[in-house]
Amino acid sequence: MELRQLKYFLKAKELLNFTEAASVLFISQSTLSQQIKQLEDELQVPLFNRIGKRITLTEAGNLFSVYAQQSISKASDGLEVLKDLNNLEAGKIAIGVTYALRHVVTKALIVFSSEYPKIQFQIVFGTSQELIQKLNLFELDVILTFEEIASEAHFKYRELFTSPMALVTSSETPFIHKKNISLDEVSSLPLALPSSGFSTTQFINKAFEKNNLNPKVTIEINDIPTLLELIKTGKWHTILTKTTIENENELFAIPIKGENMTRTAMLISLKEVYEKKAVIAFLKTLMKNLN
């Protein structure tokens, strides 16, 4: 069994088309078919059902794909170990970030890049669900998001800080004189919220339900920068973690009163995956620059 065969199998599984898979891999279809057939012969079980020109994954193929991906990942880890011997003179860090924590990454990135200019970065913004999915697919090294519970056994969780949930409003509204605000008061205001896919919205909706409140949500939007531009007009208010609007001069955050109205910012990574030296160094820089 060769890594090449596993890569061919995984690409065919992804596209469910031998012709397309061969094209993406820059090999002939006959070569791809032959390599997969050799893999099936070695495993003594078919990985694909072949129905004319169509293929579908067999039950065995679906089960085997998990281990094939792990094998590819482990081999990749081995290469990364060797690259790390080059004293951080090369390498790439892929980080997933929720919008509320962008300033945390930005500060660390500026400091780290001045010390290690040859390290490349891929920064991906998304909802917590989107980032966790990418982490599970080995597309990211680490993600920064808000997570109150360490719920997945195969993840490594590291707490960064807590941030209160807050009513975010224009700095021109009279609410800026309030030190805090109740959830009941918030529910009576015209609200524009992040879409339901954002964990912050899921968090606050649970709080409304728990208190039997029906908020006046007139806008839902999946782009936080656009949401903040709407709030600056003073026509709407929103609910975000207070840290989201750090360095936003035209906005004001009023902490929401009540139990459990804080969120925990965390670093999340995969336990069984080799943590690159560059990632370790970057996370140290990030932790130093939290304040």
RAHUDA-V656946 format. One record per pair of residues at least 6 apart in sequence whose ideal C-beta (glycine too) atoms are under 7 Angstrom apart, sorted by sequence separation. I is the first residue (numbers start at 1). GAP is how many residues later the second one is. If there is no record, write none. Layout:
i->(I;I)
gap->(GAP;GAP)
This chain:
i->(12;15;22;40;49;134;169;194;195;196;221;230;231;245;269;22;25;40;48;49;83;150;194;208;231;39;48;83;97;135;167;193;245;12;48;49;131;11;19;22;48;95;124;147;18;21;36;47;132;219;227;242;46;109;131;11;47;48;242;11;18;46;47;131;167;18;45;124;267;8;47;128;219;105;128;218;232;128;167;232;12;228;231;43;187;241;228;8;12;183;191;193;183;191;195;197;93;95;97;99;187;190;191;192;195;8;9;187;189;191;192;193;194;195;8;88;90;91;92;93;94;95;96;97;183;187;188;190;194;89;98;184;187;192;5;9;92;96;98;183;194;4;88;5;194;5;96;192;204;18;1;9;96;192;16;96;105;165;192;16;104;200;1;200;101;13;96;192;94;95;190;191;193;94;95;98;100;190;191;192;193;94;95;96;97;98;190;191;13;93;98;189;191;95;13;146;186;146;10;10;9;10;203;170;173;6;10;169;170;172;168;170;170;6;7;73;6;3;129;169;3;168;127;167;168;186;127;128;168;3;127;167;168;181;183;165;166;180;166;180;181;182;183;165;166;176;178;180;181;168;180;163;164;163;171;175;163;170;171;170;171;168;169;168;169;166;167;166;166;167;166;164;165;146;165;164;165;164;165;163;162;163;162;162;163;161;159;160;160;159;160;158;157;158;157;155;156;148;155;156;148;154;155;146;147;154;146;154;146;147;144;145;147;144;145;99;142;143;142;142;141;161;160;135;135;141;142;141;100;100;100;103;100;103;99;119;101;116;112;112;108;111;108;108;111;108;104;107;91;93;93;104;91;88;93;88;84;81;84;88;80;77;80;77;73)
gap->(6;6;6;6;6;6;6;6;6;6;6;6;6;6;6;7;7;7;7;7;7;7;7;7;7;8;8;8;8;8;8;8;8;9;9;9;9;10;10;10;10;10;10;10;11;11;11;11;11;11;11;11;12;12;12;13;13;13;13;14;14;14;14;14;14;15;15;16;16;17;17;17;17;18;18;18;18;19;19;19;20;20;20;21;21;22;23;24;24;24;24;24;25;25;25;25;26;26;26;26;26;26;26;26;26;27;27;27;27;27;27;27;27;27;28;28;28;28;28;28;28;28;28;28;28;28;28;28;28;29;29;29;29;29;30;30;30;30;30;30;30;31;31;33;33;34;35;35;35;37;38;38;38;38;39;39;39;39;39;40;40;40;41;41;43;44;44;44;45;45;45;45;45;46;46;46;46;46;46;46;46;47;47;47;47;47;47;47;48;48;48;48;48;49;52;53;53;54;55;58;59;59;60;61;61;62;62;62;62;62;63;63;64;65;65;65;66;68;68;68;69;69;70;70;70;70;71;71;71;72;72;72;72;73;73;74;74;74;75;75;75;75;75;76;76;76;76;76;76;77;77;78;78;79;79;79;80;80;80;81;81;83;83;85;85;87;87;88;89;89;90;91;91;95;96;97;97;98;98;99;100;100;101;102;102;104;105;105;106;107;107;108;109;109;111;113;113;115;115;115;116;116;116;117;117;117;118;118;119;119;121;121;121;123;123;125;125;125;126;127;128;129;130;133;135;135;137;138;140;141;143;143;144;144;145;159;164;165;170;173;174;174;177;178;178;181;182;182;185;185;186;186;187;189;189;190;192;193;193;193;194;196;196;197;200)
